Amino acid sequence: MRCGNLIAVSGTAPVAADGSTFAPGDAYRQAHRCFEIIEAALQQLEISLLSVIRTRMYVTDISRWPEFGRAHREFFGDHPPATTLVEVRRLIGEEMLIEVEADAVVGSD
């Protein structure tokens, strides 16, 4: 969703091309998949990950934060956005371990 210079990418879940849950049980690969989807959504608007100012990760097992964090670092590197990691009881897909939201700002003064 784009509104002026604000972009919101929400409900990014680890979904495979066929609609199934991507990499069941693998926290790192599921997180990586979510960030791939976010990056692709931004690319459709000709926006890079450098414009992302905030991410929110909803996870079903916060003790696996190093795996989720590793994927986050691989995508944002030296320019990490403000980030929140929250444990939730469950997600829409039973095998899903993470869902991610990202907010970006482009063309700001």
N, C-alpha and C positions, 0 to 999 in steps of 0.2 A: 504494500500500500504506500503510495506517495502522496504527500500533501505539501505542496510548495517545496521547500528544501529539506523536509523531514521524510525519512523512509522508515517504515516498520515492517520487519519480516517476522511473522509470528507462526506458532504452531509447527515449527520445523522438527519433524520426528524422523527417526532412522528408517526410512522406507526404501525398499529396493525397487528397481524398475518395474517389477511385476506386481507391486502393491503390497507385498509381504513385508514383514519386519526384517530389516537388514541385520545380519550378524547376531542372531539371538545369543545372549549371554556374554557378549564381548563389549564391555563398556567403552574401550578405546575406539574400536571400529565403528560403534554406533555413534559416538560423539563426532568422529571424523566425518561420517556420512552426513550428519546434521550440518556441519560447517560447509561441506561440499554443496549442499542444497542452498544454503544461505548465499554462498559465493556465486552460484549460478543465477539465483534470483537477482542479486545486485548487478551482475554482468548484463542481464537483460535490460537494465536501466543505464548501462554504461557507467557503473559506479564500482569502485574498488573497495576491498576490505578496509583500506586506510580511512574510509569515511565512517566506519562503525565506531560509535561512541559508547555503546552499552550492549552487553549481552546478559541474558538471564538463562540459567541452565536449571531445569527442573529434573531431578534425578530420583530414582527409587531406592538408591543405596549410597548415601553420602560418603561412606567409608571408602568408596572407589574413586574419590576425588582425584587421586594422582593420575588415573587413566583418563578421566574427563579433561583434567587440566593439561595433560600432554597434548591432546588433540587441539585444545584451544590455543596453546602456545605455538603449535606448528602452523596454524593459520594466521595468527596475529603477531607473532614474533616480537620484535622490538617496539611495536606500537599497540600494546594491548588496550582494549577499551575497559571502562569500568565494568566490573563483572560481579554477578550475584549467582551463588550456587545454593539451591534450596532442595531439601529432601521432601518428596511428596509420597503419599501412600501408594498411588498407582497412576499409570498413564492410560491413554485410550487403548493402546495395544498391550496385551498381557506380557509379551516378550520385550517390550520397549523399556529401556533403562534410562533414557534421557529424552528430553524435548528442549529445544532452544528457541529463544526469541532474540532478535538483534534490532537495534535502533541505529540509524545512520543520519548524518547531517551533511548536505552537500551545498556548495556554493555560498557558504556563510561568509559574512564580512569579517 
